Structures are given as C-alpha cells and as structure tokens.
Amino acid sequence: MDAWLTLSATTRLRELRDAAERFAGCRPSGLVLTKLDESRTSGDALELLARAPAPLRLVTDGQE
C-alpha cells in the first residue's frame, strides 16, 4: 500500500518541512499539493518539492 503525504500550498516553508519530517516514518511514496487556488505564491511549496525524497503525484485546487 502506498502512502502519499498531502500538504497545502498555502503553508509556509518551515511548516511544510516540519510536516515532511514528522511523517517521514510513514515513508510516503508521493506528495499531494492542495489549495493551489488559495496560494498567492508557490515558492515555498516548490522549495519543498525540490528537496523532497518523494515525487509530486497530484495537485488540487478548488472546493471540488
């Protein structure tokens, strides 16, 4: 069974890194980035993705 780490694009880099470290023990095989429509910039999320051990699998936006 695969585990994907789901993170919000509206979250600051420090919190994104903290979450990734906290769930590293689950060994996620992919990342899901949500709320792209609510984020003014995506720099923090892109920074995390550049250093993430797992690839980006899915992006989402909107309420549905």
N, C-alpha and C positions, 0 to 999 in steps of 0.2 A: 504494500500500500504506500502510495506517495503522500508526502506532506508538503503543502505549499504554504509559505509564510505570506500572509496578507497584511499589507501596510497602506496607510493613507498618504497620498501625495501632499496633503496639507500639513503633515507633521514635519517639525524641524529636524535637521540632521542629527543632532545629539540624541533625540528620542528615537529616531529611526535606527541608529546604531545600537542604542540600548536594547531595543526590541529584538533586533537581529541577534545580539549576543545572548539575550535571555532565552531565546528559542533555538539557539544553535544545537542544543542537545537533542532536539527533535529531528535533526539532520534534514531540513527541508530540501527537496529536490528542485524547487522552483519558487519564484516570487510572484505575487499578485500585487499590482499597484492600483489602488482605488481612488475615487474622488478627483480625477484629473480635471473635471469641470469646475471644481471648487478651489483649485490651487492657482494663485496668481503667477507663481513661478515654479518650475520643476527642477531647479538646480540642486536642491538638497536630495531629492529622490534620485536624480541622475548620478549624483556623487555616491550615494549608497550602492546603486546598481553597478557602478564602475568597479567597486571593491567587493561586491557580494560573491560568495562562493557558489551560489546557485543562479541559474539564468532567469531572466524575466519570462514568465509564461503567459501572463494575461494582464491587460489593463482595462479599467472600467471607468465609466462616467455616468452621470445622470442618476435618477432615482429608480430606474427600472433596469 
